[in-house]
Amino acid sequence: MKNIIDRIDHIVLTVTDIELTTQWYEKALGFEREFFTGPEGQPRYSLRFGQLKINLQDKDTETPTKAKVPTIGSGDFCLISGIPLDDFIAHLQKHSVAIDVGPVPRRGALGPIRSVYLRDPDNNLVEVAEYV
């Protein structure tokens, strides 16, 4: 059977402080901030990287599609590094971003990976990996 889903377009994180979160992702991962107006006319924020993005929503803002009781810090996702993982680790050290775990071997969607784990300001687990 052909895959009926092609890829992930974006994910959404509910955060306690959009500015603090945006600054962390810019510094740690080199993401680019984006501001736009949502369909309800509310201001929206996202972090763009490659062909993907992470939308950010404030924990206190109500939207029709937001979790009824958002759990701050429950995010856990894996990103594939665009540079060798050792270079990424050096980037983190240069910007004083702590590594929670790693580097460690793991299994990604396409095979073996080598990963480091970081915690964003809301304690979401961010895995950054390279295929080996």
The first five atom37 places (N, CA, C, CB, O) and aatype in JSON, in Angstrom:
{
  "aatype": [12, 11, 2, 9, 9, 3, 1, 9, 3, 8, 9, 19, 10, 16, 19, 16, 3, 9, 6, 10, 16, 16, 5, 17, 18, 6, 11, 0, 10, 7, 13, 6, 1, 6, 13, 13, 16, 7, 14, 6, 7, 5, 14, 1, 18, 15, 10, 1, 13, 7, 5, 10, 11, 9, 2, 10, 5, 3, 11, 3, 16, 6, 16, 14, 16, 11, 0, 11, 19, 14, 16, 9, 7, 15, 7, 3, 13, 4, 10, 9, 15, 7, 9, 14, 10, 3, 3, 13, 9, 0, 8, 10, 5, 11, 8, 15, 19, 0, 9, 3, 19, 7, 14, 19, 14, 1, 1, 7, 0, 10, 7, 14, 9, 1, 15, 19, 18, 10, 1, 3, 14, 3, 2, 2, 10, 19, 6, 19, 0, 6, 18, 19],
  "atom_mask": [
    [1, 1, 1, 1, 1],
    [1, 1, 1, 1, 1],
    [1, 1, 1, 1, 1],
    [1, 1, 1, 1, 1],
    [1, 1, 1, 1, 1],
    [1, 1, 1, 1, 1],
    [1, 1, 1, 1, 1],
    [1, 1, 1, 1, 1],
    [1, 1, 1, 1, 1],
    [1, 1, 1, 1, 1],
    [1, 1, 1, 1, 1],
    [1, 1, 1, 1, 1],
    [1, 1, 1, 1, 1],
    [1, 1, 1, 1, 1],
    [1, 1, 1, 1, 1],
    [1, 1, 1, 1, 1],
    [1, 1, 1, 1, 1],
    [1, 1, 1, 1, 1],
    [1, 1, 1, 1, 1],
    [1, 1, 1, 1, 1],
    [1, 1, 1, 1, 1],
    [1, 1, 1, 1, 1],
    [1, 1, 1, 1, 1],
    [1, 1, 1, 1, 1],
    [1, 1, 1, 1, 1],
    [1, 1, 1, 1, 1],
    [1, 1, 1, 1, 1],
    [1, 1, 1, 1, 1],
    [1, 1, 1, 1, 1],
    [1, 1, 1, 0, 1],
    [1, 1, 1, 1, 1],
    [1, 1, 1, 1, 1],
    [1, 1, 1, 1, 1],
    [1, 1, 1, 1, 1],
    [1, 1, 1, 1, 1],
    [1, 1, 1, 1, 1],
    [1, 1, 1, 1, 1],
    [1, 1, 1, 0, 1],
    [1, 1, 1, 1, 1],
    [1, 1, 1, 1, 1],
    [1, 1, 1, 0, 1],
    [1, 1, 1, 1, 1],
    [1, 1, 1, 1, 1],
    [1, 1, 1, 1, 1],
    [1, 1, 1, 1, 1],
    [1, 1, 1, 1, 1],
    [1, 1, 1, 1, 1],
    [1, 1, 1, 1, 1],
    [1, 1, 1, 1, 1],
    [1, 1, 1, 0, 1],
    [1, 1, 1, 1, 1],
    [1, 1, 1, 1, 1],
    [1, 1, 1, 1, 1],
    [1, 1, 1, 1, 1],
    [1, 1, 1, 1, 1],
    [1, 1, 1, 1, 1],
    [1, 1, 1, 1, 1],
    [1, 1, 1, 1, 1],
    [1, 1, 1, 1, 1],
    [1, 1, 1, 1, 1],
    [1, 1, 1, 1, 1],
    [1, 1, 1, 1, 1],
    [1, 1, 1, 1, 1],
    [1, 1, 1, 1, 1],
    [1, 1, 1, 1, 1],
    [1, 1, 1, 1, 1],
    [1, 1, 1, 1, 1],
    [1, 1, 1, 1, 1],
    [1, 1, 1, 1, 1],
    [1, 1, 1, 1, 1],
    [1, 1, 1, 1, 1],
    [1, 1, 1, 1, 1],
    [1, 1, 1, 0, 1],
    [1, 1, 1, 1, 1],
    [1, 1, 1, 0, 1],
    [1, 1, 1, 1, 1],
    [1, 1, 1, 1, 1],
    [1, 1, 1, 1, 1],
    [1, 1, 1, 1, 1],
    [1, 1, 1, 1, 1],
    [1, 1, 1, 1, 1],
    [1, 1, 1, 0, 1],
    [1, 1, 1, 1, 1],
    [1, 1, 1, 1, 1],
    [1, 1, 1, 1, 1],
    [1, 1, 1, 1, 1],
    [1, 1, 1, 1, 1],
    [1, 1, 1, 1, 1],
    [1, 1, 1, 1, 1],
    [1, 1, 1, 1, 1],
    [1, 1, 1, 1, 1],
    [1, 1, 1, 1, 1],
    [1, 1, 1, 1, 1],
    [1, 1, 1, 1, 1],
    [1, 1, 1, 1, 1],
    [1, 1, 1, 1, 1],
    [1, 1, 1, 1, 1],
    [1, 1, 1, 1, 1],
    [1, 1, 1, 1, 1],
    [1, 1, 1, 1, 1],
    [1, 1, 1, 1, 1],
    [1, 1, 1, 0, 1],
    [1, 1, 1, 1, 1],
    [1, 1, 1, 1, 1],
    [1, 1, 1, 1, 1],
    [1, 1, 1, 1, 1],
    [1, 1, 1, 1, 1],
    [1, 1, 1, 0, 1],
    [1, 1, 1, 1, 1],
    [1, 1, 1, 1, 1],
    [1, 1, 1, 0, 1],
    [1, 1, 1, 1, 1],
    [1, 1, 1, 1, 1],
    [1, 1, 1, 1, 1],
    [1, 1, 1, 1, 1],
    [1, 1, 1, 1, 1],
    [1, 1, 1, 1, 1],
    [1, 1, 1, 1, 1],
    [1, 1, 1, 1, 1],
    [1, 1, 1, 1, 1],
    [1, 1, 1, 1, 1],
    [1, 1, 1, 1, 1],
    [1, 1, 1, 1, 1],
    [1, 1, 1, 1, 1],
    [1, 1, 1, 1, 1],
    [1, 1, 1, 1, 1],
    [1, 1, 1, 1, 1],
    [1, 1, 1, 1, 1],
    [1, 1, 1, 1, 1],
    [1, 1, 1, 1, 1],
    [1, 1, 1, 1, 1],
    [1, 1, 1, 1, 1]
  ],
  "atom_positions": [
    [[0.83, -1.18, 0.0], [0.0, 0.0, 0.0], [0.87, 1.24, 0.0], [-0.94, 0.0, 1.2], [1.85, 1.32, 0.75]],
    [[0.54, 2.2, -0.81], [1.27, 3.46, -0.86], [1.04, 4.25, 0.43], [0.84, 4.3, -2.09], [-0.06, 4.23, 0.99]],
    [[2.09, 4.94, 0.9], [1.93, 5.78, 2.09], [0.89, 6.85, 1.81], [3.29, 6.43, 2.5], [0.97, 7.55, 0.8]],
    [[-0.08, 6.99, 2.69], [-1.08, 8.02, 2.49], [-0.68, 9.35, 3.12], [-2.41, 7.57, 3.06], [-1.3, 10.38, 2.85]],
    [[0.35, 9.34, 3.96], [0.92, 10.57, 4.52], [2.33, 10.7, 3.98], [0.91, 10.55, 6.11], [3.1, 9.74, 3.98]],
    [[2.67, 11.9, 3.51], [3.97, 12.13, 2.89], [5.04, 12.55, 3.89], [3.84, 13.16, 1.83], [6.15, 12.02, 3.86]],
    [[4.73, 13.51, 4.77], [5.75, 14.03, 5.68], [5.1, 14.91, 6.75], [6.82, 14.83, 4.91], [3.92, 15.25, 6.67]],
    [[5.89, 15.26, 7.73], [5.46, 16.24, 8.73], [5.68, 17.63, 8.16], [6.23, 16.05, 10.09], [6.75, 17.92, 7.63]],
    [[4.68, 18.47, 8.27], [4.79, 19.85, 7.83], [5.24, 20.75, 8.97], [3.45, 20.35, 7.26], [6.17, 21.54, 8.82]],
    [[4.59, 20.62, 10.13], [4.96, 21.4, 11.3], [4.46, 20.7, 12.56], [4.38, 22.84, 11.21], [3.6, 19.82, 12.51]],
    [[5.02, 21.11, 13.67], [4.51, 20.68, 14.96], [4.17, 21.94, 15.75], [5.56, 19.78, 15.73], [4.56, 23.04, 15.37]],
    [[3.44, 21.78, 16.84], [3.05, 22.91, 17.68], [3.5, 22.63, 19.11], [1.51, 23.16, 17.61], [3.27, 21.54, 19.64]],
    [[4.13, 23.61, 19.71], [4.51, 23.52, 21.12], [3.77, 24.61, 21.89], [6.05, 23.66, 21.31], [3.76, 25.77, 21.47]],
    [[3.16, 24.25, 23.0], [2.58, 25.23, 23.9], [3.66, 25.59, 24.91], [1.27, 24.67, 24.61], [4.25, 24.72, 25.54]],
    [[3.92, 26.9, 25.05], [5.06, 27.36, 25.85], [4.62, 28.41, 26.87], [6.16, 27.93, 24.93], [3.57, 29.04, 26.72]],
    [[5.44, 28.59, 27.88], [5.13, 29.59, 28.91], [5.59, 30.99, 28.53], [5.78, 29.18, 30.21], [5.01, 31.97, 29.0]],
    [[6.62, 31.1, 27.69], [7.16, 32.42, 27.32], [7.65, 32.34, 25.88], [8.31, 32.86, 28.28], [8.71, 31.78, 25.6]],
    [[6.87, 32.9, 24.96], [7.21, 32.81, 23.53], [8.56, 33.46, 23.24], [6.13, 33.46, 22.68], [9.35, 32.89, 22.48]],
    [[8.84, 34.61, 23.8], [10.1, 35.3, 23.52], [11.3, 34.49, 24.01], [10.1, 36.69, 24.17], [12.28, 34.33, 23.28]],
    [[11.24, 33.99, 25.24], [12.33, 33.17, 25.78], [12.54, 31.92, 24.92], [12.03, 32.78, 27.25], [13.68, 31.56, 24.61]],
    [[11.45, 31.27, 24.56], [11.54, 30.06, 23.72], [12.13, 30.39, 22.36], [10.17, 29.42, 23.54], [13.0, 29.67, 21.87]],
    [[11.67, 31.47, 21.75], [12.19, 31.88, 20.44], [13.68, 32.14, 20.5], [11.45, 33.12, 19.94], [14.43, 31.7, 19.63]],
    [[14.12, 32.86, 21.53], [15.55, 33.16, 21.67], [16.36, 31.88, 21.82], [15.78, 34.07, 22.87], [17.45, 31.77, 21.24]],
    [[15.87, 30.91, 22.59], [16.6, 29.65, 22.79], [16.74, 28.9, 21.47], [15.88, 28.77, 23.83], [17.84, 28.44, 21.15]],
    [[15.67, 28.75, 20.71], [15.74, 28.02, 19.44], [16.6, 28.74, 18.41], [14.33, 27.81, 18.89], [17.27, 28.1, 17.61]],
    [[16.59, 30.07, 18.42], [17.47, 30.82, 17.53], [18.94, 30.56, 17.88], [17.16, 32.34, 17.61], [19.75, 30.3, 17.0]],
    [[19.26, 30.63, 19.17], [20.64, 30.46, 19.63], [21.1, 29.01, 19.5], [20.77, 30.91, 21.08], [22.16, 28.75, 18.92]],
    [[20.33, 28.08, 20.02], [20.75, 26.68, 20.07], [20.7, 25.99, 18.71], [19.89, 25.93, 21.05], [21.59, 25.22, 18.38]],
    [[19.65, 26.27, 17.93], [19.45, 25.51, 16.7], [19.49, 26.35, 15.43], [18.15, 24.8, 16.77], [19.38, 25.81, 14.33]],
    [[19.65, 27.66, 15.55], [19.73, 28.51, 14.37], [18.4, 28.7, 13.64], [0.0, 0.0, 0.0], [18.39, 29.04, 12.46]],
    [[17.28, 28.49, 14.34], [15.97, 28.67, 13.72], [15.7, 30.15, 13.49], [14.86, 28.05, 14.59], [16.33, 31.02, 14.1]],
    [[14.76, 30.42, 12.6], [14.4, 31.79, 12.25], [12.96, 32.06, 12.7], [14.55, 32.04, 10.72], [12.06, 31.28, 12.4]],
    [[12.75, 33.15, 13.42], [11.41, 33.46, 13.91], [10.53, 34.0, 12.79], [11.48, 34.46, 15.06], [11.0, 34.65, 11.85]],
    [[9.24, 33.72, 12.92], [8.25, 34.21, 11.96], [7.02, 34.65, 12.75], [7.88, 33.12, 10.89], [6.62, 33.98, 13.71]],
    [[6.43, 35.75, 12.35], [5.2, 36.25, 12.95], [4.14, 36.27, 11.86], [5.39, 37.68, 13.58], [4.41, 36.68, 10.73]],
    [[2.94, 35.82, 12.2], [1.83, 35.87, 11.25], [0.52, 36.0, 12.01], [1.82, 34.61, 10.33], [0.49, 35.85, 13.23]],
    [[-0.55, 36.26, 11.3], [-1.87, 36.37, 11.9], [-2.63, 35.09, 11.63], [-2.64, 37.6, 11.37], [-2.75, 34.66, 10.48]],
    [[-3.16, 34.48, 12.68], [-3.93, 33.25, 12.54], [-5.31, 33.51, 11.98], [0.0, 0.0, 0.0], [-5.74, 34.66, 11.87]],
    [[-6.03, 32.44, 11.62], [-7.36, 32.6, 11.03], [-8.36, 33.29, 11.95], [-7.89, 31.25, 10.64], [-9.33, 33.87, 11.47]],
    [[-8.13, 33.23, 13.25], [-9.02, 33.9, 14.2], [-8.6, 35.36, 14.41], [-9.04, 33.16, 15.53], [-9.19, 36.05, 15.23]],
    [[-7.59, 35.81, 13.67], [-7.09, 37.18, 13.82], [-6.1, 37.35, 14.95], [0.0, 0.0, 0.0], [-5.69, 38.48, 15.24]],
    [[-5.72, 36.27, 15.58], [-4.78, 36.33, 16.7], [-3.34, 36.3, 16.18], [-5.02, 35.17, 17.68], [-3.06, 35.67, 15.16]],
    [[-2.43, 36.98, 16.88], [-1.02, 36.89, 16.49], [-0.51, 35.47, 16.72], [-0.16, 37.91, 17.29], [-0.84, 34.84, 17.72]],
    [[0.29, 34.98, 15.79], [0.87, 33.64, 15.89], [2.38, 33.77, 15.68], [0.23, 32.66, 14.84], [2.86, 34.71, 15.05]],
    [[3.1, 32.79, 16.22], [4.57, 32.8, 16.16], [5.04, 31.43, 15.74], [5.19, 33.21, 17.53], [4.47, 30.41, 16.14]],
    [[6.09, 31.41, 14.94], [6.68, 30.12, 14.57], [8.18, 30.26, 14.45], [6.07, 29.6, 13.25], [8.73, 31.36, 14.39]],
    [[8.82, 29.1, 14.41], [10.27, 28.99, 14.22], [10.48, 28.18, 12.96], [10.98, 28.33, 15.47], [10.07, 27.02, 12.9]],
    [[11.11, 28.77, 11.96], [11.31, 28.11, 10.67], [12.71, 27.53, 10.57], [11.05, 29.08, 9.52], [13.68, 28.12, 11.06]],
    [[12.81, 26.37, 9.92], [14.1, 25.74, 9.62], [13.89, 24.84, 8.43], [14.66, 24.94, 10.86], [12.95, 24.05, 8.41]],
    [[14.76, 24.94, 7.42], [14.6, 24.14, 6.21], [13.21, 24.33, 5.64], [0.0, 0.0, 0.0], [12.75, 25.45, 5.46]],
    [[12.53, 23.23, 5.36], [11.17, 23.28, 4.82], [10.11, 23.03, 5.88], [11.02, 22.27, 3.7], [8.96, 22.73, 5.56]],
    [[10.5, 23.16, 7.15], [9.6, 22.85, 8.26], [9.49, 24.03, 9.21], [10.07, 21.61, 9.0], [10.22, 25.02, 9.09]],
    [[8.55, 23.9, 10.16], [8.45, 24.93, 11.19], [7.82, 24.34, 12.45], [7.63, 26.13, 10.69], [7.14, 23.32, 12.41]],
    [[8.08, 25.02, 13.56], [7.44, 24.74, 14.82], [6.59, 25.96, 15.15], [8.48, 24.42, 15.97], [7.12, 27.06, 15.3]],
    [[5.28, 25.77, 15.26], [4.41, 26.86, 15.7], [4.45, 26.91, 17.21], [2.95, 26.67, 15.19], [4.48, 25.88, 17.88]],
    [[4.45, 28.12, 17.75], [4.44, 28.32, 19.2], [3.11, 28.92, 19.6], [5.63, 29.22, 19.65], [2.62, 29.85, 18.96]],
    [[2.53, 28.39, 20.67], [1.34, 29.02, 21.21], [1.53, 29.22, 22.71], [0.08, 28.17, 20.93], [2.01, 28.34, 23.42]],
    [[1.14, 30.39, 23.14], [1.23, 30.75, 24.55], [0.26, 29.89, 25.36], [0.94, 32.25, 24.75], [-0.86, 29.62, 24.91]],
    [[0.67, 29.46, 26.52], [-0.17, 28.58, 27.34], [-1.49, 29.21, 27.73], [0.58, 28.18, 28.59], [-2.46, 28.49, 28.0]],
    [[-1.57, 30.55, 27.76], [-2.78, 31.23, 28.19], [-3.7, 31.67, 27.05], [-2.41, 32.41, 29.01], [-4.79, 32.16, 27.3]],
    [[-3.26, 31.5, 25.81], [-4.07, 31.92, 24.67], [-5.02, 30.79, 24.25], [-3.17, 32.34, 23.49], [-4.59, 29.65, 24.1]],
    [[-6.27, 31.12, 24.06], [-7.27, 30.13, 23.66], [-7.4, 30.11, 22.13], [-8.63, 30.42, 24.32], [-7.55, 31.16, 21.51]],
    [[-7.35, 28.93, 21.55], [-7.62, 28.75, 20.12], [-8.51, 27.51, 19.99], [-6.28, 28.6, 19.27], [-8.49, 26.64, 20.86]],
    [[-9.28, 27.42, 18.9], [-10.19, 26.28, 18.75], [-9.47, 24.93, 18.64], [-11.05, 26.47, 17.53], [-10.06, 23.89, 18.94]],
    [[-8.22, 24.94, 18.21], [-7.51, 23.67, 17.99], [-6.47, 23.35, 19.06], [-6.84, 23.69, 16.65], [-5.74, 22.37, 18.93]],
    [[-6.39, 24.16, 20.08], [-5.4, 23.95, 21.15], [-5.9, 22.87, 22.11], [-5.14, 25.27, 21.92], [-7.1, 22.73, 22.35]],
    [[-4.97, 22.11, 22.65], [-5.32, 21.12, 23.67], [-6.09, 21.81, 24.79], [-4.05, 20.41, 24.22], [-5.76, 22.93, 25.19]],
    [[-7.09, 21.15, 25.29], [-7.91, 21.75, 26.35], [-7.11, 21.99, 27.62], [-9.11, 20.85, 26.67], [-7.29, 23.02, 28.28]],
    [[-6.23, 21.08, 27.95], [-5.35, 21.24, 29.1], [-3.93, 20.95, 28.62], [-5.76, 20.3, 30.31], [-3.45, 19.82, 28.75]],
    [[-3.24, 21.97, 28.06], [-1.9, 21.7, 27.53], [-0.92, 21.31, 28.63], [-1.38, 22.93, 26.79], [-0.96, 21.85, 29.74]],
    [[-0.06, 20.38, 28.31], [0.96, 19.93, 29.25], [2.29, 20.54, 28.83], [1.04, 18.37, 29.3], [2.92, 20.09, 27.87]],
    [[2.71, 21.54, 29.54], [3.96, 22.23, 29.24], [5.11, 21.25, 29.45], [4.13, 23.5, 30.13], [5.17, 20.55, 30.46]],
    [[6.04, 21.22, 28.49], [7.23, 20.39, 28.62], [7.03, 18.95, 28.19], [0.0, 0.0, 0.0], [7.9, 18.12, 28.46]],
    [[5.92, 18.62, 27.55], [5.68, 17.24, 27.13], [6.16, 16.95, 25.71], [4.21, 16.92, 27.25], [6.04, 15.82, 25.24]],
    [[6.69, 17.97, 25.02], [7.19, 17.77, 23.66], [8.44, 16.9, 23.66], [0.0, 0.0, 0.0], [9.26, 16.97, 24.57]],
    [[8.56, 16.08, 22.63], [9.72, 15.19, 22.47], [9.83, 14.9, 20.98], [9.57, 13.85, 23.31], [9.02, 14.16, 20.43]],
    [[10.82, 15.48, 20.33], [10.95, 15.3, 18.89], [12.41, 15.25, 18.49], [10.23, 16.42, 18.14], [13.3, 15.69, 19.23]],
    [[12.65, 14.69, 17.31], [14.01, 14.5, 16.8], [14.2, 15.29, 15.52], [14.3, 13.0, 16.57], [13.36, 15.25, 14.62]],
    [[15.31, 16.0, 15.44], [15.7, 16.77, 14.26], [17.0, 16.19, 13.71], [15.86, 18.28, 14.6], [17.86, 15.75, 14.48]],
    [[17.14, 16.17, 12.41], [18.38, 15.71, 11.79], [19.26, 16.92, 11.52], [18.09, 14.91, 10.47], [18.83, 17.88, 10.87]],
    [[20.47, 16.87, 12.01], [21.41, 17.98, 11.87], [21.82, 18.16, 10.4], [22.65, 17.74, 12.73], [21.99, 17.19, 9.66]],
    [[21.97, 19.41, 10.01], [22.45, 19.73, 8.67], [23.96, 19.77, 8.57], [0.0, 0.0, 0.0], [24.52, 19.94, 7.49]],
    [[24.63, 19.61, 9.71], [26.09, 19.59, 9.77], [26.5, 18.36, 10.57], [26.66, 20.92, 10.43], [25.66, 17.77, 11.26]],
    [[27.78, 17.94, 10.49], [28.2, 16.8, 11.31], [27.86, 17.04, 12.78], [29.72, 16.54, 11.14], [27.97, 18.16, 13.27]],
    [[27.46, 15.98, 13.47], [27.02, 16.13, 14.86], [28.11, 16.72, 15.74], [26.58, 14.78, 15.41], [27.82, 17.5, 16.64]],
    [[29.36, 16.36, 15.5], [30.45, 16.93, 16.31], [30.54, 18.45, 16.12], [31.8, 16.27, 15.94], [30.85, 19.17, 17.06]],
    [[30.29, 18.93, 14.9], [30.27, 20.38, 14.66], [29.08, 21.01, 15.37], [30.2, 20.68, 13.13], [29.19, 22.12, 15.9]],
    [[27.94, 20.32, 15.39], [26.77, 20.82, 16.1], [27.06, 20.91, 17.6], [25.55, 19.91, 15.83], [26.68, 21.89, 18.25]],
    [[27.71, 19.91, 18.14], [28.07, 19.91, 19.57], [29.0, 21.09, 19.86], [28.76, 18.57, 19.97], [28.85, 21.75, 20.89]],
    [[29.94, 21.36, 18.98], [30.84, 22.52, 19.16], [30.04, 23.82, 19.13], [31.93, 22.54, 18.05], [30.32, 24.74, 19.91]],
    [[29.03, 23.91, 18.25], [28.15, 25.08, 18.19], [27.44, 25.27, 19.53], [27.11, 24.94, 17.05], [27.37, 26.39, 20.05]],
    [[26.92, 24.19, 20.09], [26.23, 24.27, 21.39], [27.18, 24.76, 22.47], [25.65, 22.9, 21.78], [26.82, 25.61, 23.28]],
    [[28.4, 24.22, 22.49], [29.39, 24.63, 23.49], [29.73, 26.11, 23.34], [30.66, 23.77, 23.38], [29.86, 26.82, 24.33]],
    [[29.87, 26.57, 22.11], [30.2, 27.97, 21.84], [29.12, 28.9, 22.38], [30.37, 28.2, 20.33], [29.41, 30.0, 22.84]],
    [[27.86, 28.45, 22.33], [26.73, 29.27, 22.78], [26.23, 28.89, 24.17], [25.59, 29.15, 21.79], [25.15, 29.31, 24.58]],
    [[27.03, 28.1, 24.9], [26.71, 27.71, 26.28], [25.33, 27.06, 26.4], [26.79, 28.92, 27.19], [24.58, 27.34, 27.34]],
    [[25.01, 26.18, 25.44], [23.76, 25.42, 25.49], [24.09, 24.03, 26.0], [23.06, 25.36, 24.06], [24.91, 23.32, 25.41]],
    [[23.46, 23.64, 27.09], [23.77, 22.37, 27.74], [23.2, 21.18, 26.97], [23.23, 22.36, 29.16], [22.09, 21.24, 26.43]],
    [[23.97, 20.11, 26.92], [23.51, 18.84, 26.38], [23.02, 18.01, 27.57], [24.66, 18.08, 25.59], [23.74, 17.83, 28.55]],
    [[21.79, 17.52, 27.46], [21.19, 16.73, 28.53], [21.74, 15.3, 28.52], [19.66, 16.71, 28.38], [22.1, 14.77, 29.57]],
    [[21.8, 14.68, 27.34], [22.3, 13.32, 27.18], [23.0, 13.23, 25.83], [21.13, 12.27, 27.28], [22.57, 13.84, 24.85]],
    [[24.09, 12.46, 25.79], [24.72, 12.15, 24.5], [26.08, 12.76, 24.34], [0.0, 0.0, 0.0], [26.59, 13.5, 25.17]],
    [[26.64, 12.39, 23.2], [26.03, 11.66, 22.08], [25.86, 10.16, 22.38], [26.88, 11.83, 20.82], [26.68, 9.53, 23.04]],
    [[24.73, 9.63, 21.87], [24.37, 8.23, 22.09], [23.82, 7.63, 20.8], [23.32, 8.1, 23.23], [23.25, 8.35, 19.97]],
    [[23.99, 6.31, 20.62], [23.41, 5.66, 19.44], [21.91, 5.45, 19.63], [24.12, 4.3, 19.16], [21.45, 5.1, 20.72]],
    [[21.15, 5.66, 18.55], [19.71, 5.46, 18.56], [19.29, 4.89, 17.21], [18.95, 6.79, 18.87], [20.13, 4.63, 16.35]],
    [[18.01, 4.69, 17.04], [17.45, 4.21, 15.77], [16.47, 5.25, 15.25], [16.73, 2.82, 15.94], [15.49, 5.57, 15.92]],
    [[16.75, 5.79, 14.07], [15.87, 6.77, 13.45], [14.92, 6.12, 12.46], [0.0, 0.0, 0.0], [14.9, 4.9, 12.33]],
    [[14.16, 6.92, 11.77], [13.17, 6.42, 10.8], [13.83, 5.66, 9.66], [12.35, 7.58, 10.25], [13.22, 4.76, 9.08]],
    [[15.07, 6.04, 9.32], [15.76, 5.42, 8.18], [16.94, 4.55, 8.57], [16.23, 6.5, 7.24], [17.66, 4.07, 7.69]],
    [[17.16, 4.33, 9.88], [18.26, 3.48, 10.31], [18.98, 4.06, 11.51], [0.0, 0.0, 0.0], [18.44, 4.9, 12.22]],
    [[20.22, 3.58, 11.74], [20.98, 4.01, 12.93], [21.33, 5.5, 12.89], [22.25, 3.18, 13.06], [21.72, 6.04, 11.86]],
    [[21.19, 6.13, 14.04], [21.56, 7.54, 14.2], [22.41, 7.71, 15.44], [20.3, 8.44, 14.27], [22.45, 6.83, 16.31]],
    [[23.09, 8.82, 15.52], [23.86, 9.24, 16.69], [23.23, 10.54, 17.15], [25.42, 9.4, 16.37], [23.09, 11.47, 16.36]],
    [[22.85, 10.62, 18.43], [22.02, 11.73, 18.91], [22.57, 12.42, 20.14], [20.65, 11.23, 19.2], [23.3, 11.83, 20.94]],
    [[22.19, 13.69, 20.28], [22.31, 14.43, 21.53], [20.93, 14.94, 21.89], [23.35, 15.61, 21.41], [20.1, 15.19, 21.01]],
    [[20.69, 15.08, 23.19], [19.39, 15.54, 23.67], [19.57, 16.85, 24.42], [18.72, 14.48, 24.58], [20.48, 16.99, 25.23]],
    [[18.67, 17.79, 24.15], [18.68, 19.11, 24.77], [17.32, 19.34, 25.42], [19.0, 20.22, 23.72], [16.35, 18.66, 25.1]],
    [[17.25, 20.29, 26.33], [15.98, 20.71, 26.93], [15.76, 22.18, 26.62], [15.98, 20.45, 28.49], [16.62, 23.02, 26.9]],
    [[14.61, 22.49, 26.04], [14.3, 23.89, 25.77], [13.82, 24.56, 27.06], [13.22, 24.02, 24.64], [13.73, 23.89, 28.09]],
    [[13.51, 25.86, 27.04], [13.13, 26.55, 28.29], [11.92, 25.95, 29.01], [12.85, 27.97, 27.99], [11.78, 26.15, 30.22]],
    [[11.04, 25.24, 28.3], [9.88, 24.62, 28.94], [10.12, 23.15, 29.26], [8.66, 24.75, 28.05], [9.2, 22.44, 29.66]],
    [[11.36, 22.69, 29.09], [11.76, 21.32, 29.39], [11.32, 20.31, 28.33], [11.19, 20.92, 30.72], [11.34, 19.1, 28.59]],
    [[10.92, 20.78, 27.13], [10.66, 19.86, 26.03], [11.97, 19.19, 25.64], [10.02, 20.6, 24.81], [13.03, 19.82, 25.67]],
    [[11.9, 17.92, 25.29], [13.09, 17.17, 24.9], [13.32, 17.32, 23.4], [12.95, 15.67, 25.29], [12.47, 16.94, 22.59]],
    [[14.47, 17.87, 23.04], [14.83, 18.1, 21.64], [16.01, 17.2, 21.32], [15.16, 19.63, 21.36], [17.11, 17.4, 21.85]],
    [[15.8, 16.23, 20.47], [16.87, 15.33, 20.02], [17.41, 15.84, 18.69], [16.35, 13.86, 19.89], [16.64, 16.12, 17.77]],
    [[18.72, 15.96, 18.59], [19.36, 16.34, 17.33], [20.3, 15.19, 16.97], [20.13, 17.73, 17.43], [21.11, 14.76, 17.79]],
    [[20.19, 14.72, 15.73], [20.91, 13.49, 15.36], [21.52, 13.6, 13.97], [19.97, 12.3, 15.41], [21.2, 14.49, 13.18]],
    [[22.42, 12.65, 13.71], [22.95, 12.44, 12.37], [22.86, 10.96, 12.07], [24.44, 12.95, 12.24], [23.0, 10.12, 12.97]],
    [[22.62, 10.63, 10.8], [22.62, 9.22, 10.4], [24.05, 8.72, 10.29], [21.87, 9.01, 9.06], [24.94, 9.43, 9.82]],
    [[24.26, 7.47, 10.75], [25.62, 6.89, 10.72], [25.68, 5.75, 9.72], [26.03, 6.38, 12.12], [26.73, 5.13, 9.55]]
  ]
}
